[in-house]
């Protein structure tokens, strides 16, 4: 007997001529908040319920096409701005990355750094401007209407992050097209190049956000961070650039803590989002309390 979920998937596939003509059955690939399937030579993404609260699908469509034009993402073949259903080319030989695979696959961190450089140095323009502290305010507003508790001390750490905001403002960098949500699973590695997918949170942003966030998501060690940075800068990064990356490692955890709580409030069954949010917040606090973090702040302020 066919389930409601299977019937909904059939309806989506039959509504897209490109997929309806394919004789291949959809094969589930994964996805934390969305459903992702391979359908022959195509990749189908069906948005998860509740994502319309915080994702602008029209913005995502532009970003996905711009990233494809920049050569770092698969070609977009179909995008429905209303539903967010998207079809792209399937990347043959592309391995969906994880923290473990980033450690096991030689050169993976460098290939990610190269992909980021290619995107950041392209002429791609995304419609959304990723403003960290404005997004924190927006997520807090969403959570104010939901029955979910913030981690103890969250507002105190947001206040402490004012020093970070000031340091970044002293030596402001022009915003460039950024992915902004570089989960390992959003990278497909062929062994020769790294592709980046899923542009839901993308926007014009400080380029060091992408590197810092990937380091966190990939649980990079010092050698991996160094490999990524050296590939990105084609040599030794300046202390201020390294400092920005480290600062954003803390700030991405501060922001994605709230994202996790929204998933918890929406009843997303994909993960234990209470543990996810509490863990990210604890890691943010630990990093911000280190002497090294203070040193990186100074390097950014003085633009060493």
C-alpha positions in Angstrom: 0.0 0.0 0.0 1.4 3.4 -1.0 2.0 5.9 1.8 1.0 9.5 1.8 4.7 10.5 1.6 5.2 8.3 -1.5 2.1 9.6 -3.1 3.2 13.2 -2.5 6.6 12.4 -4.1 4.9 10.8 -7.1 2.8 14.0 -7.5 5.9 16.1 -7.5 7.8 14.0 -10.0 4.8 13.8 -12.4 4.4 17.6 -12.2 7.9 18.2 -13.6 8.2 17.2 -17.3 11.9 16.6 -17.0 11.4 14.0 -14.3 8.2 12.6 -15.6 10.0 11.4 -18.7 12.6 9.6 -16.7 12.2 5.9 -16.2 14.3 5.9 -13.1 12.7 5.5 -9.7 13.5 8.2 -7.1 16.3 7.2 -4.7 16.5 9.0 -1.3 19.9 10.7 -0.8 19.4 12.4 2.5 18.8 15.9 3.8 18.5 17.4 7.3 15.5 19.6 6.8 14.6 18.8 3.1 14.1 15.6 1.1 16.7 15.0 -1.6 16.4 12.3 -4.2 18.3 11.1 -7.2 16.1 10.5 -10.3 18.3 9.1 -13.0 20.6 11.9 -14.1 18.8 14.5 -12.0 18.7 15.5 -8.4 15.4 16.5 -6.9 15.1 18.6 -3.7 11.7 18.9 -1.9 11.7 21.5 0.9 10.8 20.4 4.4 7.7 21.6 6.1 8.1 24.8 8.1 11.1 26.0 6.1 9.0 28.7 4.5 9.2 30.6 7.8 12.8 31.5 7.3 13.8 30.7 3.7 13.1 33.0 0.8 12.8 30.6 -2.2 13.0 33.3 -4.8 16.3 34.5 -3.4 17.6 30.9 -3.3 16.7 30.4 -6.9 18.8 33.3 -8.0 21.7 32.2 -5.8 21.6 28.7 -7.1 21.8 29.8 -10.7 24.5 32.4 -9.9 26.6 29.7 -8.2 26.1 27.4 -11.1 27.3 30.2 -13.4 30.3 30.7 -11.2 31.1 27.0 -11.8 30.9 25.8 -8.2 27.4 24.3 -8.2 25.4 22.0 -10.5 23.2 23.5 -13.3 19.7 24.4 -12.1 17.1 22.8 -14.5 13.9 23.6 -12.6 13.0 25.8 -9.7 9.5 26.5 -8.4 9.6 29.8 -6.4 6.3 29.0 -4.7 7.1 25.5 -3.4 10.9 25.6 -3.5 11.0 22.3 -5.4 14.3 22.3 -7.4 15.9 20.0 -9.9 19.6 20.1 -10.8 22.1 17.9 -12.7 23.3 14.9 -10.7 27.1 15.0 -10.1 28.4 11.7 -11.3 31.2 10.5 -9.0 30.4 13.1 -6.4 30.8 11.8 -2.9 28.6 13.6 -0.3 31.0 14.8 2.4 31.0 14.3 6.1 33.4 15.3 8.8 35.0 11.9 8.7 35.4 12.0 4.9 37.0 15.5 5.1 39.6 13.9 7.3 40.0 10.7 5.2 40.1 12.1 1.6 43.5 13.6 0.8 43.3 17.3 -0.3 39.6 17.6 0.6 40.0 20.7 2.7 42.1 22.3 0.0 39.5 21.6 -2.7 36.9 23.2 -0.5 39.2 26.2 -0.1 39.6 26.4 -3.8 35.8 26.2 -4.4 35.2 29.0 -1.9 37.9 31.2 -3.6 36.3 30.5 -7.0 32.9 31.6 -5.7 34.1 34.6 -3.7 36.2 35.9 -6.6 33.5 35.5 -9.1 31.1 38.3 -10.2 28.1 36.4 -8.7 25.6 38.6 -6.9 23.1 37.2 -4.5 19.9 39.1 -3.6 20.1 38.4 0.1 22.5 40.2 2.4 23.6 37.9 5.2 23.7 40.1 8.3 24.7 38.0 11.3 23.3 40.1 14.1 20.1 41.0 12.2 19.5 37.3 11.6 20.0 36.6 15.3 17.3 39.1 16.0 15.0 37.6 13.4 15.4 34.1 14.8 14.9 35.3 18.3 11.6 36.9 17.1 10.5 33.6 15.5 11.3 31.8 18.8 9.5 34.3 20.9 6.2 32.9 19.6 7.2 29.3 20.2 7.4 27.2 23.4 11.2 26.5 23.3 13.7 27.6 25.9 16.9 29.3 25.0 20.1 27.9 26.5 21.0 29.5 29.8 23.1 32.6 29.2 22.3 33.0 25.5 21.4 36.7 25.7 24.6 37.4 27.8 26.8 35.9 25.1 25.0 37.9 22.4 25.8 41.0 24.4 29.5 39.9 24.7 29.5 39.4 21.0 29.2 43.2 20.7 33.1 43.3 20.9 33.2 41.0 17.9 30.8 43.2 16.0 33.0 46.2 16.8 36.2 44.5 15.8 34.8 43.4 12.5 33.4 46.9 11.8 36.9 48.5 12.3 38.2 46.7 9.3 35.1 46.0 7.3 35.5 43.8 4.2 33.3 44.2 1.1 30.6 41.5 1.0 30.9 38.8 -1.7 28.7 36.0 -2.8 28.9 33.4 0.0 27.3 30.0 0.7 26.8 30.9 4.4 25.7 27.4 5.5 28.6 25.1 4.6 27.6 21.8 6.2 29.9 19.0 5.1 26.9 17.4 3.4 26.6 20.4 1.2 29.9 19.5 -0.5 30.3 16.9 -3.2 33.8 15.7 -3.8 34.9 14.0 -7.0 38.5 13.8 -5.9 39.5 16.4 -8.4 37.1 19.2 -7.5 34.6 20.1 -4.8 31.1 21.1 -5.8 28.8 23.1 -3.4 25.1 22.6 -3.2 22.1 23.9 -1.2 21.9 27.7 -1.4 19.0 28.3 1.0 20.9 30.6 3.4 23.3 32.1 0.9 23.9 35.8 0.6 26.4 38.6 0.3 28.6 38.2 3.3 32.2 38.4 4.7 34.1 35.7 2.9 35.7 34.4 6.0 32.3 33.3 7.3 32.3 30.4 4.8 35.7 29.2 5.9 35.1 29.5 9.6 31.7 27.8 9.4 33.1 24.9 7.4 35.9 24.4 9.9 33.2 24.1 12.6 30.9 21.9 10.6 33.8 19.6 9.5 35.4 19.5 12.9 38.6 20.5 11.2 41.9 20.1 13.1 44.7 22.6 12.8 46.2 20.9 9.8 42.9 20.9 7.9 42.3 24.6 8.7 45.8 25.4 7.5 45.3 23.4 4.3 42.0 25.1 3.6 43.4 28.6 4.3 46.6 28.1 2.3 44.6 26.9 -0.7 42.2 29.8 -0.4 44.9 32.5 -0.1 47.4 30.6 -2.3 49.9 31.0 0.6 50.1 32.1 4.2 47.0 34.1 5.3 47.5 37.3 7.2 46.8 37.2 11.0 43.8 39.4 10.5 42.3 37.0 7.9 43.0 34.0 10.1 41.5 35.9 13.0 38.3 36.6 11.1 37.9 33.0 10.3 38.3 32.0 14.0 35.8 34.7 15.1 33.2 33.4 12.7 33.7 29.9 14.1 32.2 31.2 17.3 29.6 33.4 15.6 28.2 30.6 13.4 27.6 28.5 16.5 25.8 31.4 18.1 23.5 31.8 15.1 22.9 28.1 14.3 22.0 27.5 18.0 18.8 29.4 17.2 18.2 27.6 14.0 18.4 24.3 15.9 15.8 25.6 18.3 13.5 26.5 15.4 13.8 23.0 14.1 13.0 21.7 17.6 9.9 23.9 17.8 8.8 22.8 14.4 9.0 19.1 15.4 11.7 18.2 12.9 12.5 14.5 13.5 15.8 14.5 11.6 17.9 15.1 14.7 17.9 15.7 18.4 17.8 19.5 18.0 17.7 20.2 21.7 21.1 18.6 22.0 22.2 20.1 18.7 21.4 23.7 20.0 22.9 23.2 23.5 26.0 21.7 22.0 26.6 24.5 19.6 26.1 27.1 22.2 28.5 25.5 24.6 31.1 25.3 21.9 30.6 29.0 21.1 31.2 29.9 24.8 34.3 27.8 25.1 35.9 29.4 22.1 35.0 32.9 23.1 36.5 32.4 26.5 40.0 31.3 25.2 43.0 33.6 25.2 43.6 32.8 21.6 40.2 34.2 20.7 41.1 37.5 22.3 44.3 37.5 20.3 42.4 37.0 17.1 40.1 39.9 18.0 43.1 42.1 18.4 44.6 41.0 15.1 41.3 41.8 13.3 41.0 45.2 15.0 44.6 46.2 14.1 44.4 44.5 10.7 47.8 42.8 11.2 
